Amino acid sequence: MEILSSIVTLANMVRTYSLTLDIFLGSGNLWFSQPS
C-alpha cells in the first residue's frame, strides 16, 4: 500500500507541476509547438 500511496502522491505532484507550467507559459500547447 505504501507504493500505491507514493504513486498517487507523485501523480498529484506532476499534475500540479503541469498546471503551474500552464499558468506561467499561458499555454502548454504553445510551449510544445514552439520549442526555443
C-alpha positions in Angstrom: 0.0 0.0 0.0 2.9 2.3 0.6 3.9 2.0 -3.1 0.3 2.9 -4.2 0.3 5.9 -1.9 3.6 7.1 -3.4 2.3 6.7 -6.9 -0.8 8.8 -6.1 1.4 11.5 -4.4 3.7 11.5 -7.4 0.8 11.8 -9.9 -0.6 14.8 -7.9 2.8 16.4 -8.0 3.1 16.0 -11.7 -0.5 17.4 -12.2 0.3 20.4 -10.0 3.6 21.0 -11.9 1.8 20.8 -15.3 -0.8 23.2 -14.0 1.9 25.6 -12.8 3.6 25.4 -16.2 0.3 26.2 -18.0 -0.1 29.3 -15.7 3.4 30.6 -16.3 3.5 29.9 -20.0 -0.1 30.7 -20.7 -0.5 27.6 -22.8 1.2 24.2 -22.6 0.5 23.5 -26.2 2.2 26.7 -27.2 5.3 25.6 -25.4 5.3 22.2 -27.2 4.6 23.7 -30.6 7.2 26.4 -30.3 10.4 25.0 -28.7 13.0 27.7 -28.4 
